[in-house]
Amino acid sequence: MKTYTTQIHTEFIRLQDLLKFEGLCETGGVAKARVQEGEVKVNGEVCTMRGKKLRSGDSVTIDDTTVTIE
């Protein structure tokens, strides 16, 4: 399992944007589909809201990768 952190310089970042930004999904369409199919966890719980606002301290897990936001 890969685990790493990323920094944001805004109040929040939307889940689908983080997945694209970090290269965890190739396109917005892929991110949307994977989120809606329940393949993404936010803070350890399945999240099906692609527009979920993520803030510092949140973590996102997809496949075997976890990204923590600072």
BAFI-3210 file (N, C-alpha, C; in Angstrom, 3 decimals, decimal comma, padded with zeros to 6 digits):
// residues 70
n [1|2|3|4|5|6|7|8|9|10|11|12|13|14|15|16|17|18|19|20|21|22|23|24|25|26|27|28|29|30|31|32|33|34|35|36|37|38|39|40|41|42|43|44|45|46|47|48|49|50|51|52|53|54|55|56|57|58|59|60|61|62|63|64|65|66|67|68|69|70]
n.u [000,839|000,570|001,323|000,998|001,446|-000,195|-000,169|-002,508|-003,369|-005,585|-008,846|-010,277|-010,441|-012,087|-013,234|-013,174|-011,447|-009,075|-008,450|-007,879|-005,786|-003,764|-003,195|-004,491|-006,730|-007,321|-008,990|-011,678|-014,086|-013,508|-012,847|-015,323|-016,936|-015,629|-015,895|-018,719|-019,257|-018,464|-015,788|-013,979|-012,617|-013,132|-011,586|-011,646|-014,216|-016,585|-017,211|-019,524|-019,875|-018,811|-018,188|-017,420|-016,117|-012,831|-010,638|-007,763|-006,204|-007,950|-008,213|-007,803|-008,570|-007,885|-007,882|-004,836|-003,723|-003,213|-003,922|-003,090|-004,274|-002,661]
n.v [-001,182|002,171|005,234|008,672|012,272|015,330|018,784|021,440|024,685|026,119|026,606|024,217|021,173|019,581|016,187|014,726|016,375|016,159|013,469|013,505|015,445|014,218|012,111|009,721|008,998|009,005|010,776|013,180|011,906|009,229|009,454|010,288|008,010|006,004|007,004|007,096|004,381|003,486|002,991|004,559|005,752|008,074|009,317|006,723|005,767|004,694|006,858|008,399|010,814|012,825|015,514|016,084|018,098|018,343|018,813|020,054|017,466|015,443|012,170|010,174|007,161|004,961|002,094|000,751|002,952|005,677|009,013|011,747|014,872|017,916]
n.w [000,000|-000,877|000,647|000,983|001,351|000,437|-000,310|-000,069|-001,163|-000,784|000,689|000,428|-001,576|-004,214|-004,288|-006,802|-008,213|-006,763|-007,212|-009,951|-010,015|-008,497|-010,117|-009,808|-011,150|-014,602|-016,057|-015,623|-016,049|-015,530|-012,830|-011,792|-012,343|-010,818|-008,226|-007,947|-008,117|-005,698|-005,104|-003,779|-000,764|001,842|004,566|005,614|005,080|002,647|-000,035|-002,094|-003,247|-005,630|-005,622|-003,072|-000,516|000,380|003,068|004,903|006,670|005,953|004,458|001,528|-000,034|-002,621|-004,586|-003,830|-002,664|-000,503|000,131|002,066|003,058|003,567]
ca.u [000,000|001,310|000,752|001,748|000,688|-000,198|-000,565|-003,371|-003,176|-006,918|-009,625|-010,657|-010,348|-013,149|-012,736|-012,827|-010,279|-007,905|-008,136|-007,234|-004,549|-002,763|-002,971|-005,120|-007,679|-006,827|-009,883|-012,798|-015,103|-013,066|-012,991|-016,764|-017,407|-015,056|-016,509|-020,117|-019,299|-018,080|-014,410|-013,136|-012,923|-012,687|-011,441|-011,969|-015,586|-016,905|-017,819|-020,052|-020,099|-017,597|-017,937|-017,126|-015,049|-011,793|-009,851|-006,558|-006,462|-008,718|-007,445|-008,542|-007,991|-008,392|-007,032|-003,913|-003,045|-003,863|-003,384|-003,523|-004,182|-002,086]
ca.v [000,000|003,427|006,316|009,923|013,478|016,401|020,066|022,315|026,076|026,711|026,116|022,842|020,663|018,597|014,819|014,359|017,164|015,560|012,221|013,872|016,158|013,269|011,078|008,470|008,751|009,692|011,855|013,472|010,872|008,035|009,788|010,282|006,626|005,256|007,503|006,667|002,930|003,180|002,505|005,554|005,987|009,329|009,118|005,346|005,401|004,815|008,138|008,391|012,212|013,249|016,916|016,206|019,047|017,779|019,843|019,588|016,399|014,371|011,199|009,530|005,874|004,334|000,940|000,517|004,226|006,621|010,374|012,578|016,284|018,806]
ca.w [000,000|-000,947|001,445|000,898|001,663|-000,548|000,275|-000,847|-000,760|-000,757|001,825|000,166|-002,940|-004,433|-004,402|-008,180|-008,617|-006,124|-007,909|-011,216|-009,704|-008,003|-011,113|-009,389|-012,225|-015,794|-016,490|-014,732|-016,251|-014,796|-011,403|-011,502|-012,343|-009,694|-006,993|-007,912|-007,931|-004,322|-005,054|-003,110|000,649|002,438|006,014|005,957|004,739|001,225|-000,379|-003,463|-003,651|-006,330|-005,301|-001,638|-000,216|001,237|003,746|005,580|007,641|005,331|003,683|000,446|-000,406|-003,838|-004,873|-002,714|-002,426|000,407|000,082|003,183|002,686|004,595]
c.u [000,883|000,575|001,622|000,847|000,782|-000,676|-001,510|-003,203|-004,484|-007,649|-009,971|-010,344|-011,443|-012,531|-012,323|-011,608|-008,998|-007,489|-007,438|-005,865|-003,432|-002,489|-003,557|-006,220|-007,240|-007,675|-010,963|-013,896|-014,776|-013,229|-014,455|-017,280|-016,902|-015,644|-017,940|-020,269|-018,833|-016,667|-013,467|-013,592|-012,358|-012,715|-011,928|-013,367|-015,824|-017,637|-018,257|-020,365|-018,822|-017,232|-017,624|-015,943|-014,081|-010,949|-008,622|-006,921|-007,266|-007,782|-008,365|-007,816|-008,688|-007,379|-006,125|-003,122|-003,878|-003,143|-003,959|-003,282|-003,643|-002,525]
c.v [001,243|004,480|007,553|011,099|014,469|017,672|020,794|023,729|026,860|026,130|024,639|022,473|019,612|017,228|014,475|015,125|016,608|014,288|012,489|014,497|015,205|012,137|009,727|008,053|009,584|010,892|012,094|012,432|009,591|008,274|009,714|008,849|005,864|005,699|006,981|005,159|002,507|002,664|003,425|005,707|007,340|009,130|007,734|004,885|005,606|006,132|008,088|009,804|012,732|014,697|017,154|017,149|018,418|018,912|019,216|018,568|015,247|013,415|010,518|008,248|005,355|003,263|000,699|001,778|005,102|007,961|011,138|014,030|017,067|020,216]
c.w [000,000|-000,125|001,284|001,208|000,510|000,138|-000,662|-000,299|-000,813|000,439|001,660|-001,284|-003,079|-004,722|-005,824|-008,674|-008,001|-006,846|-009,234|-010,959|-009,297|-008,992|-010,746|-010,361|-013,420|-016,203|-015,441|-014,846|-015,510|-013,297|-010,986|-011,379|-011,130|-008,363|-006,877|-007,726|-006,539|-004,163|-004,285|-001,662|001,068|003,942|006,445|005,615|003,255|000,993|-001,833|-003,952|-004,298|-006,041|-003,833|-001,426|000,786|001,796|004,386|006,658|007,079|004,603|002,680|000,078|-001,652|-004,226|-003,664|-002,364|-001,505|000,323|001,257|002,806|003,866|004,335]
res [m|k|t|y|t|t|q|i|h|t|e|f|i|r|l|q|d|l|l|k|f|e|g|l|c|e|t|g|g|v|a|k|a|r|v|q|e|g|e|v|k|v|n|g|e|v|c|t|m|r|g|k|k|l|r|s|g|d|s|v|t|i|d|d|t|t|v|t|i|e]
***
